[in-house]
Amino acid sequence: MNKIATLTLSLIVVTAAWSGGCASALTHRAEHGLTVYCPGAGNIDGGDRGVKAGLESAGWKGDVSSIFWTLGFNPALDQTLRFNARLAGKRLARRIESYADAFPGRPVNLVGLSAGTGVAVWALEELRPGYRVDNVVLLGSSLWHRYDLTHALKRVKGRIYNYYSPHDSILTGPMKIFGTIDGVLMDHGAGAVGFAMQHPQLVNIPWRREYERYGYRGGHVDSTSAAFVRVFIARHFQIMDDTLDRAPATARGSTPPAAPSY
């Protein structure tokens, strides 16, 4: 069987497995790598569009898929009935494994927003031994700021990057009443103050005024702005286009010379 036929068969098999349940189908770009976006509660943030547009404009050649895990379009319901987020983490783990089996060695990244960061982290915890993703970006995380990421980090080759903002009115207000996505009431989410734990693979990145230029004003969902994704988030992933004038960094965390600093 020639290379094209093999890749086509792999894509058919993994897309069938991926599309079972509520997930956007993979495309032919999956042979180059995979980034999965985990939306927030209620699946109403629209971040999948910004993440896809931003990564592709930065030179990402792989697929950008989303997992739709919510019970409906009510964020408060998803934030309080948390079992579905846990189940989605398990489903996502199986899909990552299926993809890795079909396309060994291709980069796999996760991006989570708000309650979707719980889905991403629980997917990491559910991965079977021998399976790991490359890098993970958490945006406006509603996981408890003291959540223990030790087990999840064992399933990450590179790092977990946690972008947080004290100006996030959702995390500093309503979320405390409804609780973090892992069930802690009246305390901080990691998307407001950063994760408390220290680990060489965990990078807490506070909001900066310069991010406003790229559409991220420190709010709860604007971190998925296509411009912000292109300039800042894409640098954490393995971008496969060396011809870009400003190529984001690889998974090793180096900083592209022309890109603004954190």
N, C-alpha and C positions, 0 to 999 in steps of 0.2 A: 504494500500500500504506500503510495507516495505521500510526501509531506502535506500537500494541500488536502488530500482525502483524509489523512489522519487528523488534521486540525479541524476539518469540517465535522467529522464524526465526534470528536471530543466536544465541540461546541454544542452539537445536538444533544448529546448525553447530559452535559452539565446544565444546559438551559432547561431541559425537561425537569431535572431535579430542582433547579433553582426556582422555577416558576410554580412549583407546587405550593399552594397556599397563597398568601398575600405578599408578593414581591414583584418588582418590575423585572421583565425578562431581560436576559443578557443579549448582547449583540455580537457581531463579528469582531468587535474591538477587544473582546474578552481574551483573545489569544495573546494580547500584549500585557495584560495585567488587569487587576480588579480593584476598584474602590467602592465600598458600600456606604451609603448614607443612611443613618438611622434617625428619622425625624422625631420631633418632640410629641408630647401628648396631644391627642386630637388630630394629629397629622394635618395641621392647618398652617404650618409655618412656611411652606413653599420653598424650603431650603434646598430641596433636591435640584431645583432649576439653577440656583446660584452656584452650588457646588459643582454641578456638571459643567456649566458655562465657564466658571473660573478655572477649573483644572484643565479643560480642553484648550482654553486660550493660553495657558501656561506651557502647553506642549505635552500634556498627558495623553498617551496613545491608547491606554487601556479603557475598559468599560467603566462606566459610572452607573451603579444600580442603587435602588432604594429598597428597603424592607418596610412594608406597611403593617404595623403591629397593633394599631389602636382598636378599641372596641367600637368607636364611633367618631364623631367630630366634637366631642365634649372633653376638653383638656382636664377639667376637674375630676371627671369620672375616671380617666386613665391614671391620673396622679394618685387617686385613692384606692382604686381596684387594681393593684399592682401585679396581679398574677399573670396578666397577659404580657407584660413586659418581660417577665421571667421566662415565659414560654417562648417568646420571640427570640430571646437570647439563645435558647436551645436550638430553635429552628435555624437561626443564622449560623451557629457553629457547624451544624450538619452541612449547610450549603457551602460554607468556606472549605470544609473538608472535601466535599464533592468537587469543587472547583480546583483545589490543589491537586487532587488525584488526576484530573483531566489535563491540567496545565502545570505540571511540576516546575518549580523554579521561577514562576512568574510572580511579580510583586502583588501583594494583597494589603490594602489599607482600609481602615475604618474611620468614618467621621460621624460623630453623634452630636445631636443638639438637645439640650434640656433633658427631658426624661429619656430620650433616645440614647443618651450617654450610658444609662443603665443597661439598655439592650446591648450596646456595644461591649461594655465591660463584662456582662454576664455571658455573652457569646465567647469571649476570651476564656473565661473560667470553665466553660463547657467543652472547649476544644480537647480532643483526645491527645494523648502523648504523641509527639512526633509532628504535630501541626502547630504552626505559628504564623502570625501575620507580621508584616514589616513595620508599619507605624500606625499610630492611632491619634486622632485629634478630637478633643472634647470641647464643645462650645456651650457656654451657659449651662453647665452641668447641674442637674438637680439631685445628683447623688450627694449624700451627707459628706461634709468636708473632712470628716474623720474616717471615711470608708477605707477599708484596708485593700489596697490594690496589689498586694504582694503576689497572690496567685495569678491574677490577670497578667501582671508584668512578665511572668514566666513564659507566657505565650506570645510575647512581643520580641521580635529580633532587634528593633531599634528603640523607639521611645514612645511614651504617651505624653502628648502635649496638651496641657489644660489651659485654655484661654478663659480668663475670668474678669469680671467687672463689678466693682462695688456700686455702680450706677444702674445695675439691672433691677428694675422696679418689680419684676415678677418674682425673682428669687428673694429679694429683701422684703417682699410684702405677702401676696397670696400664698406662695409656696410654703411659707412657714406655717400657715394655718392648715393647709391640706397635707403637709408633710413632704419630705424628700421622697424620691422615687423608691428608695430602699426603706421607707417607713419611719423616719425620725421626725418628730414634731417639734416646732418652735426652735429650730436651730439652723445653722447656715448651710447652704448648698455650696458645693465646691466651685460652682460657676460665679459665686459672689466674692469668695475670700481665698480661693485656691485650696488644694488638698493639704492637710496638715502633715501627712507623712513625708519623710525624706527618703529618696531613692535615686540612684544615679540614672535610672531610666525614666524618671518622672520629671517633667519640666512644667512648672507653673509659669504662665505668661500673663501678667496683668495688663489691663486695658491701658492704652496710651493715647494721648491727644492726636498724634499723627495718624491713627487709624481712621479718624473721621474723613480724611481725604479719600479713603477707599470704601466708604459706606458703612463702616462699623463705628457707631456712635456710643457704644457702651450699653446698648439695650439688650433685650433678651433674644431677639431673632435676627438682628441686622448683621451679625457676624458671618452669616452665609451670603453676604453681598458678593457678587461675582468678582468685583474688583479686589476685595479683601482676600478672597480665596486665591485668586491668581497671584497676587503679590506676596502674601504671607503663608497661607496654608499649603500651597503647592510646593513650597520649598522643603517641606518635611517628607515629601514623597519622591520616589525614583522616577524622575521625568526623563523620557527617552527621546529627547530632541536636542542634540548638542548645538544646533544652529541658532538657537534663540539668543537674542542680544542679552537677555537677562534670564538665564536659566535658574530656576529654583534649586536649592541644595538637594543633595541625595539624602538617603535615610541616615547618613552618618552625622547629619546635623550641621554641616559647614554652612557658612552664610554667603550667598551670592554677592559679589562685590558691589553691583549697582542697586541692589534692593535696599529699602529703608531698614534700619535696625529695629529690634524689638523695643 
